Amino acid sequence: RRRDDLAGVRVLVTAGGTREPIDPVRFLGNRSSGKMGFALAAAAAARGAEVQLVAAPTSLTTPPGVIRTDVTTALDMHAAVFDRVADVDVVVKAAAVADFRPVTAAGSKLKKSAGAPRLELVPNPDILADLGERRRGGHAQPLLVGFAAETDDVEAYGRDKLARKNADLLVVNDVGASDAGFGVDTNRVVILGRDGARTEVGLATKRAVAERILDAVVDLLPAGPAS
Ligand code: PMT
């Protein structure tokens, strides 16, 4: 069923953790390695999709057949996604996007001798929520797949994010577990859909989890799953 079931489908994946500069050498970041997003990009390309990957800093190599754009900050990622959104059928937001950034980045390296700096933070735009809003504005496409990285009440928060961000699917991972979520090669997720749909994916490689997420995407595509 999977071979070529995404042929001709244009998929945009975001991956990795954004970096929000404090000064030329320091940033606020998170522990995302990009592995989950890169696995999704690789799996989608292998199933025939035209894949664009918007990647925050990572040491991973670009999967075969994938067009990659590198970005650093949440604002860069927002711009890269919105530049491409009119030309894609599916957006998968596996990136861990910083919710806040320092209000200004110092132009030169902060000196220790100047004492502990006070970091004033301002909110970043929420890329997934803005994509959801854009759809409320009358754009039927693209299909939106969000993630939720939670440590408590994972499904309740996931359901809330699915509705609030107007996504079609929300992939919840319990990032409190040592064999799932950030950094590791495996994950354990629940894929939430609208109207209470729910698919549990037990511990598996991120590639195998990616395939299951794409199965759920194929089921929602206008043409439906290929037989
Ligand atoms: O990269 P790995 O090391 O393989 O780890 C994978 C992962 C744990 C990072 C991944 O599976 C994952 O859960 N990614 C989403 C992490 C996250 O930021 O979750 P969140 O609950 O903070 O955000 C919810 C959703 O909104 C996400 O789809 C996120 O991309 C999106 N978001 C969040 C904030 C923001 N400013 N803009 C967004 O688009």
Boltz pocket constraint, residues with backbone or C-beta under 6 A from the ligand:
constraints:
  - pocket:
      binder: B
      contacts: [[A, 15], [A, 16], [A, 17], [A, 31], [A, 32], [A, 33], [A, 34], [A, 35], [A, 36], [A, 37], [A, 74], [A, 93], [A, 94], [A, 95], [A, 96], [A, 97], [A, 98], [A, 99], [A, 124], [A, 125], [A, 126], [A, 127], [A, 128], [A, 129], [A, 145], [A, 146], [A, 147], [A, 148], [A, 149], [A, 150], [A, 161], [A, 171], [A, 173], [A, 175], [A, 181], [A, 182], [A, 183], [A, 184]]
      max_distance: 6.0
